[in-house]
Amino acid sequence: MSSSEPLVAVELRDAPIFHVHPSLRCNLSCEHCYSASSPRERDRLGVPELVAAIEDAAEIGFKVLSVSGGEPFLFAGLEALLETARHCGMKTQVVTNGWFLTTKRFLAVAGLIDGIAVSLDGLENRHNLMRGSPLAFRKLETGLAALRDRSIKFGIVHTVTQDNWDELFDVARFCLEVGASSLQIHSLEQSGRADSALRPSDEIAAKVFIISSVLKSWHAGRLNVHVDLQHRSSFALCDGTDPLLAMGILVLEADGTLVPMSYGFARTFALGNLKTAPLAVVWQHFVGSGFPRLLSLRDAVADSLKASNAPIAFNWFEEMNRASHSVPLIDCIHRAAVGAMFRPDGQTKDVGVTL
């Protein structure tokens, strides 16, 4: 996977999302993977605790279960997670590299998936280079053909870098050729193994925003184009009274940590950890004390984006994630002390601060 913001099918983006990373095990070791997944990783969370968390999430009001990783189709408990979500009335999505879409692993759960998001890093040579495999693009093409032949709806999530942004028109053409219903354009964020040199500059981000608008117009009715960038002139926030709407996405990382909005969010803003307390318990604590802190961060970030030197187009989730690692030290120490009971090891020394 290639982004610290949850990659969400365009059709499912308007509802509160529980984004779950049950494992960091993956068949690839992509050079830009935000979760540093690889074939060497092993499962860290058990199916029973994941099922319980999904049930709690549905009770709280989350409407979509999005499963990422790692590669979800390598997780043996995937069927149980999807069945639980469906039983609780949630929509389901799987974010995949496309490698296993012709296998029994996929066919066993295909009927439980409402949205399939397949990640792409450009055309064949660039995609294979980023994925570290000469077979990656061919496997993806074969998988997409199998989905098309079975009339299974899917979307493409394209990660834009400093080097591949000028391929967007070709990527959109590829999406139409393979029968994708949507194209999500996402700028690479510096997280996990991602090289900062690959992250698009503010100038490139502005160009990507413009190109995305052109693609939306050109392909309206044939391809649903969404860009994970917002223009500062049209940026707006909800009133902040509802934690579900204000946060939008709750992320469960593979070590059991629950964080708001995106993978890698600073641990000082973590809701808790499933290994020490169930989601229902940590959510209550978050609403009472953690959410006001998140709102304060949100308002400060929003104010900074109104400055004259702020980027023209930006990824809101990335801005929030980056700011979460730069909160004042005294606030972090206070949060670490208050939240110690929610950490799996009971330790508070790592407060995740960048000064």
SVG drawing of the C-alpha trace seen along z (x, -y; Angstrom):
<svg xmlns="http://www.w3.org/2000/svg" viewBox="-28 -36 43 57">
<polyline fill="none" stroke="black" stroke-width="0.4" points="0.0,0.0 1.2,-3.5 -0.5,-6.1 -1.0,-6.9 -4.5,-8.2 -7.0,-5.4 -7.5,-4.6 -11.3,-4.5 -13.5,-3.7 -15.0,-6.8 -18.5,-5.5 -18.0,-4.8 -16.2,-8.1 -19.2,-9.9 -19.8,-7.7 -17.8,-7.2 -15.1,-4.6 -13.4,-2.0 -10.1,-1.3 -8.5,1.9 -5.0,3.2 -5.3,6.8 -1.7,7.7 1.4,6.2 2.1,9.4 2.4,8.7 3.7,10.5 5.5,7.3 7.9,4.9 7.0,1.6 9.5,-1.1 6.9,-3.6 4.7,-1.5 3.3,-3.7 2.9,-0.7 6.3,0.9 4.6,4.2 6.6,7.1 6.7,10.9 8.7,11.0 5.8,9.7 3.4,11.9 -0.1,11.5 -0.3,9.4 -4.0,9.3 -6.3,12.2 -9.6,12.7 -11.7,12.6 -10.4,9.2 -10.9,7.9 -14.4,9.2 -15.2,7.6 -13.8,4.3 -15.9,4.3 -19.0,5.0 -18.2,2.1 -17.5,-0.2 -20.8,0.6 -22.6,-0.1 -20.7,-3.4 -22.0,-4.4 -19.2,-3.6 -20.9,-2.6 -18.0,-1.2 -15.4,1.4 -12.3,0.9 -9.6,3.6 -6.1,2.9 -2.7,4.1 -0.4,5.6 -2.2,7.5 -5.7,8.3 -6.0,11.5 -3.1,13.0 -5.0,12.6 -6.7,15.9 -9.4,14.2 -10.6,11.9 -13.8,13.8 -14.8,13.5 -14.1,9.8 -16.3,9.2 -19.0,11.4 -19.1,9.6 -19.3,6.2 -22.1,7.4 -24.0,8.8 -23.7,5.5 -25.1,3.6 -21.8,2.1 -20.6,1.7 -17.3,3.4 -14.2,2.5 -10.9,4.3 -7.7,2.4 -5.5,4.7 -2.4,4.8 -4.4,6.9 -2.1,10.0 -4.7,12.4 -7.8,11.5 -7.8,14.7 -7.2,17.0 -9.5,19.0 -8.6,16.6 -10.5,13.9 -13.4,16.0 -14.1,17.2 -15.0,13.7 -15.9,11.9 -19.6,11.9 -18.9,10.1 -17.2,7.1 -19.0,4.0 -16.0,2.1 -12.6,3.2 -9.9,0.6 -6.8,1.7 -3.6,-0.3 -1.6,-1.5 1.6,-3.5 1.7,-4.3 2.2,-2.5 4.0,0.9 7.7,-0.1 7.1,-2.6 4.6,-0.4 6.9,2.6 9.8,0.4 7.8,-1.0 6.5,2.5 9.9,4.2 8.6,6.9 8.7,7.4 5.4,9.3 3.4,6.7 1.8,4.9 1.0,8.1 -0.6,9.6 -2.7,6.5 -3.9,6.5 -4.8,10.2 -6.7,9.6 -8.6,6.6 -9.6,8.6 -11.0,11.3 -13.0,8.8 -14.4,7.3 -15.3,10.7 -17.2,11.5 -18.9,8.0 -17.4,7.1 -17.2,3.4 -13.8,2.0 -11.9,-1.2 -8.3,-2.2 -6.3,-4.1 -3.3,-5.8 -0.5,-7.1 1.0,-10.3 4.7,-11.1 7.1,-13.8 8.1,-11.6 4.9,-10.2 2.3,-13.0 2.6,-13.7 1.2,-10.2 -2.2,-11.0 -3.9,-11.3 -2.4,-7.8 -3.5,-6.4 -7.1,-7.6 -7.1,-6.0 -5.8,-2.8 -8.7,-2.9 -11.2,-3.2 -9.6,-0.3 -9.7,2.1 -13.3,1.2 -12.7,-0.6 -15.7,-2.5 -13.5,-5.1 -10.1,-6.6 -8.9,-7.9 -5.8,-10.2 -3.7,-10.3 -0.5,-12.2 2.2,-10.2 2.8,-11.1 6.1,-10.8 5.3,-7.8 6.8,-4.4 9.3,-3.6 8.3,-6.5 11.2,-8.6 10.7,-12.4 12.1,-13.0 9.1,-11.2 6.5,-13.3 5.0,-15.9 6.0,-19.5 3.4,-22.1 3.7,-23.2 3.1,-19.7 0.2,-19.2 -1.5,-22.3 -0.9,-20.9 -2.4,-17.5 -5.4,-19.3 -6.0,-21.1 -5.4,-17.9 -7.8,-16.0 -10.5,-18.7 -9.9,-18.2 -10.2,-14.5 -13.4,-14.8 -14.9,-16.9 -13.6,-14.8 -14.7,-11.4 -17.9,-12.4 -20.4,-9.6 -17.7,-7.0 -15.2,-7.3 -15.8,-8.7 -12.6,-10.8 -11.7,-11.8 -8.6,-13.6 -7.4,-13.5 -6.5,-17.2 -8.5,-20.3 -8.2,-23.8 -7.7,-26.3 -10.4,-28.6 -13.1,-26.0 -11.9,-24.3 -14.5,-24.0 -14.9,-22.0 -18.0,-20.6 -19.1,-22.2 -17.3,-19.6 -20.2,-18.5 -20.2,-14.9 -16.9,-13.0 -17.8,-10.5 -18.2,-13.3 -15.4,-15.5 -12.9,-12.6 -14.4,-10.7 -12.1,-7.8 -10.9,-5.6 -7.8,-3.6 -6.8,-0.3 -3.1,0.3 -1.6,3.8 -0.2,3.5 -3.7,2.9 -3.4,-0.9 -6.5,-3.0 -5.7,-6.4 -7.9,-9.1 -8.0,-9.9 -4.9,-8.2 -2.2,-5.6 0.8,-6.8 -1.1,-9.6 0.9,-10.6 0.4,-8.2 -0.3,-11.1 -3.7,-11.3 -4.3,-7.6 -7.6,-6.5 -6.1,-3.4 -5.0,0.2 -7.2,3.2 -4.8,5.4 -5.6,3.5 -9.2,2.3 -12.0,2.9 -13.0,0.2 -16.3,-0.5 -14.3,-1.5 -11.6,-3.6 -14.2,-5.4 -16.0,-6.6 -12.7,-7.9 -11.9,-9.6 -15.2,-11.4 -14.7,-12.8 -11.1,-13.9 -9.3,-12.9 -11.8,-14.4 -11.5,-18.0 -7.7,-17.8 -8.2,-16.6 -10.6,-19.5 -8.0,-21.9 -5.4,-20.5 -7.9,-20.6 -8.7,-24.2 -5.0,-25.2 -4.2,-23.3 -7.2,-24.9 -6.0,-28.4 -2.5,-27.7 -3.9,-26.7 -5.6,-30.1 -2.2,-31.9 -1.0,-33.6 2.0,-31.3 -0.1,-28.1 -0.2,-25.6 -2.9,-26.2 -3.9,-22.5 -3.3,-20.2 -4.2,-16.8 -6.2,-17.5 -5.4,-14.1 -1.6,-14.6 -1.7,-18.1 -3.4,-16.8 -1.1,-13.8 2.0,-15.9 0.8,-18.5 -0.1,-15.7 3.6,-15.0 4.5,-18.6 2.3,-19.4 3.9,-21.1 5.9,-18.8 4.1,-19.6 0.8,-18.6 2.3,-15.3 3.6,-14.5 0.2,-15.2 -1.5,-13.0 1.0,-10.2 0.3,-10.2 -3.5,-10.2 -3.5,-7.6 -0.9,-5.1 -3.6,-2.6 -4.5,-2.3 -0.9,-1.4 -0.2,2.3 3.1,2.2 2.0,-0.4 5.0,-2.6 4.8,-6.3 8.4,-7.1 7.6,-7.2 5.2,-10.1 5.8,-10.4 6.9,-14.0 8.9,-15.9 10.3,-19.1"/>
</svg>
